[in-house]
Amino acid sequence: MFSSPEIGIDLGTANLLIYSKNKGIVFNEPSVAAIDINTKDVLAVGEEAKRMIGRTPKHIVPVRPLKDGVIADYEITTKMLKAMLKKVSARVGHSLRKPIVVICTPTGSTSVERRAIENAVKEYGAKQVHLIEEPLAAAIGAGLPIDEPISNVVVDIGGGTSEVAIISFGGVVSSRSVRVAGDHMDQAIIQTIRQKYNILIGDRTAELVKMEIGHALIDHDELTMDVRGRDMVTGLPKTVTLSSYEIQKALADKLQQILEAIRSTLEHCPPELSGDIVEYGVTLTGGGALLKGMQEWLSDELSVPVHLAPNPLESVAIGTGKSLKFIHKLQKAAR
Ligand SMILES: Nc1ncnc2c1ncn2[C@@H]1O[C@H](COP(=O)(O)OP(=O)(O)OP(=O)(O)O)[C@@H](O)[C@H]1O
């Protein structure tokens, strides 16, 4: 008898990951689609489309259809998702037709935004669609014992949103989502370099700067990086050497906003669970957790242990996939 394939999707602002029940992660590429603006056709998706950013003729536009963790352009998201699922089907050698899907939604999303995500998957032809809150998926993917009556604190720092949640007994006890994450750090770097050096750099360069020399701690061993951009006075290409100290300063305000979100969630923790946090600490997931010094900085600021999940960029996708087994139980707990 034909049984529907079961998949978990992390429809992230920066990256889209697909987890198949039998094969684990089968797709992990940037949430980017290259669109022909004359025909509205999707010409490329994922890695291929991301490589086109800033390098295409005028009628081909690489688009990131998700912003701040939610769908900003519904039509392109649907087309991108379909193209990616098709790519995966070809790759895994069997069709992903009429799948049963678990897909995550940011905690702060509205019911309209959630429905948009659900409909995007239904349009692909999914047989069933289940939604799971992103931090819950992150906690499952990080291997936290969410079913136990202890406080599991997860902080997922993605591209568009940072999510903080306290989970106990299979449900979210307290949570917060802020639209400050990796993308906003990139923008802060672009702004600093423009103001300080009159040089304009692109989004991809800013992201590379953040990954190479970005640091959360004021005190660290200095790193430097040569960066090329466009001189805003002469209009010509120009190279500047950046220091990790100035990038730390550029990121400080965004990091502070993420810290405040964590603090205020912990402050709203029921007292019985509060004691656990000192013992079990906080677990970091999401690509933003990989910023140099992040774990140590947060641990200093919060005075609790901070752990990095084994695979921060994949935690949500793994969690959505693993939750397929007990999705009905989770949805009951959420009611
Ligand atoms: N080594 C690194 N240092 C700093 N930031 C990193 C590193 N690696 C990845 N990132 C950042 O992590 C972000 C992507 O993380 P992730 O894939 O978890 O987000 P997402 O799930 O797509 O976004 P969201 O959860 O907001 O929808 C990007 O901003 C990326 O630049």
The ligand as an SDF file (V2000), in Angstrom:
LIG
                    3D

 31 33  0  0  0  0  0  0  0  0999 V2000
   29.5080   31.2050   11.8500 N   0  0  0  0  0  0  0  0  0  0  0  0
   28.5270   32.0950   11.9250 C   0  0  0  0  0  0  0  0  0  0  0  0
   28.6780   33.2350   12.6520 N   0  0  0  0  0  0  0  0  0  0  0  0
   27.6900   34.1440   12.7280 C   0  0  0  0  0  0  0  0  0  0  0  0
   26.4970   34.0180   12.1110 N   0  0  0  0  0  0  0  0  0  0  0  0
   26.2890   32.9120   11.3750 C   0  0  0  0  0  0  0  0  0  0  0  0
   27.2720   31.8970   11.2420 C   0  0  0  0  0  0  0  0  0  0  0  0
   26.7750   30.9140   10.4410 N   0  0  0  0  0  0  0  0  0  0  0  0
   25.5340   31.3060   10.0890 C   0  0  0  0  0  0  0  0  0  0  0  0
   25.2400   32.5030   10.6280 N   0  0  0  0  0  0  0  0  0  0  0  0
   24.0190   33.3000   10.4610 C   0  0  0  0  0  0  0  0  0  0  0  0
   22.8990   32.5590   10.8580 O   0  0  0  0  0  0  0  0  0  0  0  0
   21.7390   33.0320   10.1610 C   0  0  0  0  0  0  0  0  0  0  0  0
   20.9760   31.8740    9.5880 C   0  0  0  0  0  0  0  0  0  0  0  0
   20.6070   31.0220   10.6390 O   0  0  0  0  0  0  0  0  0  0  0  0
   19.4090   29.9790   10.4710 P   0  0  0  0  0  0  0  0  0  0  0  0
   19.6250   29.1660    9.2490 O   0  0  0  0  0  0  0  0  0  0  0  0
   19.2740   29.2910   11.7710 O   0  0  0  0  0  0  0  0  0  0  0  0
   18.2070   30.9980   10.2370 O   0  0  0  0  0  0  0  0  0  0  0  0
   16.7690   30.7560    9.6170 P   0  0  0  0  0  0  0  0  0  0  0  0
   16.1770   29.5520   10.2650 O   0  0  0  0  0  0  0  0  0  0  0  0
   16.8540   30.7310    8.1420 O   0  0  0  0  0  0  0  0  0  0  0  0
   16.0470   32.0890   10.0660 O   0  0  0  0  0  0  0  0  0  0  0  0
   14.7140   32.3350   10.9340 P   0  0  0  0  0  0  0  0  0  0  0  0
   14.7490   31.3020   12.0380 O   0  0  0  0  0  0  0  0  0  0  0  0
   14.8710   33.7160   11.4370 O   0  0  0  0  0  0  0  0  0  0  0  0
   13.5980   32.1900    9.9730 O   0  0  0  0  0  0  0  0  0  0  0  0
   22.2580   33.9600    9.0560 C   0  0  0  0  0  0  0  0  0  0  0  0
   22.0480   35.2990    9.4380 O   0  0  0  0  0  0  0  0  0  0  0  0
   23.7410   33.6290    9.0060 C   0  0  0  0  0  0  0  0  0  0  0  0
   24.5040   34.7340    8.5650 O   0  0  0  0  0  0  0  0  0  0  0  0
  1  2  1  0
  2  3  1  0
  2  7  2  0
  3  4  2  0
  4  5  1  0
  5  6  2  0
  6  7  1  0
  6 10  1  0
  7  8  1  0
  8  9  2  0
  9 10  1  0
 10 11  1  0
 11 12  1  0
 11 30  1  0
 12 13  1  0
 13 14  1  0
 13 28  1  0
 14 15  1  0
 15 16  1  0
 16 17  2  0
 16 18  1  0
 16 19  1  0
 19 20  1  0
 20 21  2  0
 20 22  1  0
 20 23  1  0
 23 24  1  0
 24 25  2  0
 24 26  1  0
 24 27  1  0
 28 29  1  0
 28 30  1  0
 30 31  1  0
M  END
$$$$
